Amino acid sequence: MNKIFSFILFFCFPAIAANAQFKTETEVASAVTSLYKAMIDADKNTLENLAADELSYGHSSGKVEDKNAFVESVTKGPFDFLTIDISGQIIKTVGKTAIVRHTFSSRVLNNGNPDALKLAILLIWKKQKGKWKLLARQAVKI
């Protein structure tokens, strides 16, 4: 009986834990994709549903917005996101918190003028009531 327990403990449990970690990272990656699609679509409802009420959204300019200002900026502000591409994404979860880093490249219209952005992004996601919510974001220019 001890051999069976030892087998389960040392071989099966790590596999189960790794599968749970993979599932969580997949959920977070899906939330990131949904966020960027909502930004391109200027989808107010989706942005409001993905953002935590406590959101702190930091721009590469140093400007920091709360949830309402972020949603307003994306849906009615001077930037119109045409494309958003991410690369080099790394997701690390710790309990109900996820840390996401990637490179963000975007074609935008800035007050109607074509422009491009290339940023290093840090996103902090928090699982609240069974859903991943964006708690914080910080961007820096590359």
C-alpha positions as CSV (number, residue, x, y, z in Angstrom):
1,M,0.0,0.0,0.0
2,N,2.9,2.4,0.8
3,K,4.3,1.8,-2.7
4,I,1.1,2.7,-4.3
5,F,0.8,5.9,-2.2
6,S,4.4,6.8,-3.0
7,F,3.8,6.2,-6.7
8,I,0.8,8.5,-6.6
9,L,2.5,11.1,-4.5
10,F,5.7,11.3,-6.6
11,F,4.5,10.6,-10.1
12,C,0.8,11.4,-10.4
13,F,0.5,14.5,-8.2
14,P,3.1,16.5,-10.1
15,A,1.4,15.6,-13.4
16,I,-2.0,16.8,-12.0
17,A,-0.5,20.0,-10.7
18,A,1.3,20.7,-14.0
19,N,-2.0,20.1,-15.8
20,A,-3.8,22.5,-13.5
21,Q,-1.0,25.1,-14.0
22,F,-1.4,24.7,-17.8
23,K,-5.2,25.1,-17.6
24,T,-4.8,28.3,-15.5
25,E,-2.2,29.8,-17.9
26,T,-4.5,29.0,-20.9
27,E,-7.3,30.8,-19.1
28,V,-5.1,33.8,-18.5
29,A,-3.8,33.8,-22.1
30,S,-7.4,33.7,-23.3
31,A,-8.3,36.7,-21.1
32,V,-5.3,38.7,-22.6
33,T,-6.5,37.8,-26.1
34,S,-10.1,39.0,-25.2
35,L,-8.7,42.2,-23.7
36,Y,-6.8,43.1,-26.9
37,K,-9.7,42.1,-29.2
38,A,-12.0,44.4,-27.1
39,M,-9.5,47.2,-27.4
40,I,-9.5,46.8,-31.2
41,D,-13.3,46.6,-31.3
42,A,-13.7,49.4,-28.7
43,D,-16.1,47.0,-27.0
44,K,-17.1,48.8,-23.8
45,N,-19.0,45.9,-22.2
46,T,-16.1,43.5,-22.6
47,L,-13.6,46.0,-21.4
48,E,-15.7,46.7,-18.3
49,N,-16.1,42.9,-17.7
50,L,-12.4,42.2,-18.0
51,A,-11.2,45.1,-15.8
52,A,-11.2,44.8,-12.1
53,D,-12.9,47.7,-10.3
54,E,-9.5,48.5,-8.7
55,L,-7.7,48.7,-12.1
56,S,-4.5,50.7,-12.3
57,Y,-3.7,51.1,-16.0
58,G,-0.3,52.6,-16.6
59,H,0.7,54.0,-20.0
60,S,4.2,54.3,-21.3
61,S,3.9,58.1,-21.0
62,G,3.6,57.7,-17.2
63,K,-0.1,58.5,-17.2
64,V,-2.1,56.2,-14.9
65,E,-5.9,55.5,-15.3
66,D,-8.5,53.9,-13.2
67,K,-11.1,51.5,-14.7
68,N,-13.5,54.2,-15.9
69,A,-10.8,56.3,-17.5
70,F,-9.3,53.3,-19.2
71,V,-12.6,52.2,-20.7
72,E,-13.5,55.7,-21.7
73,S,-10.0,56.2,-23.3
74,V,-10.2,53.0,-25.4
75,T,-13.8,53.6,-26.5
76,K,-13.8,57.4,-27.0
77,G,-10.2,58.5,-26.8
78,P,-7.7,59.7,-29.4
79,F,-6.2,56.2,-30.1
80,D,-8.1,53.8,-32.4
81,F,-6.4,50.4,-32.3
82,L,-6.3,48.9,-35.7
83,T,-4.1,45.8,-34.9
84,I,-2.5,44.5,-31.8
85,D,0.1,41.7,-31.9
86,I,1.9,40.2,-28.9
87,S,5.1,38.2,-28.8
88,G,7.3,36.6,-26.2
89,Q,4.5,36.2,-23.8
90,I,5.3,34.7,-20.4
91,I,2.6,33.9,-17.9
92,K,3.3,33.0,-14.3
93,T,0.6,32.2,-11.8
94,V,0.7,32.4,-8.0
95,G,-2.6,31.3,-6.5
96,K,-5.3,33.6,-7.8
97,T,-2.9,36.1,-9.3
98,A,-1.2,35.9,-12.7
99,I,1.7,37.9,-14.0
100,V,1.9,38.4,-17.7
101,R,4.8,39.9,-19.7
102,H,5.0,40.4,-23.5
103,T,5.9,42.7,-26.3
104,F,3.0,44.6,-27.6
105,S,3.0,45.9,-31.2
106,S,0.1,47.9,-32.6
107,R,-0.9,49.9,-35.6
108,V,-3.1,52.8,-34.4
109,L,-4.8,56.0,-35.5
110,N,-3.7,58.7,-33.1
111,N,-6.2,61.6,-33.5
112,G,-6.8,60.2,-37.0
113,N,-3.1,60.0,-37.9
114,P,-1.5,56.6,-38.5
115,D,1.1,55.6,-35.9
116,A,2.7,52.5,-34.5
117,L,3.5,51.4,-31.0
118,K,6.0,48.9,-29.7
119,L,5.8,48.4,-25.9
120,A,7.0,46.1,-23.2
121,I,3.9,45.2,-21.2
122,L,3.3,43.9,-17.6
123,L,-0.2,42.8,-16.8
124,I,-1.4,41.6,-13.4
125,W,-4.6,39.5,-13.5
126,K,-6.6,38.5,-10.4
127,K,-9.2,35.7,-10.3
128,Q,-12.3,37.3,-8.8
129,K,-15.6,35.3,-8.6
130,G,-14.3,32.7,-10.9
131,K,-13.2,35.1,-13.7
132,W,-9.8,36.6,-14.5
133,K,-9.9,40.4,-14.1
134,L,-7.2,42.8,-15.1
135,L,-5.9,44.4,-11.9
136,A,-2.9,46.4,-13.2
137,R,-1.0,47.1,-16.4
138,Q,2.2,49.0,-17.0
139,A,3.8,49.7,-20.3
140,V,7.2,51.0,-21.2
141,K,8.5,52.1,-24.6
142,I,11.0,49.8,-26.3
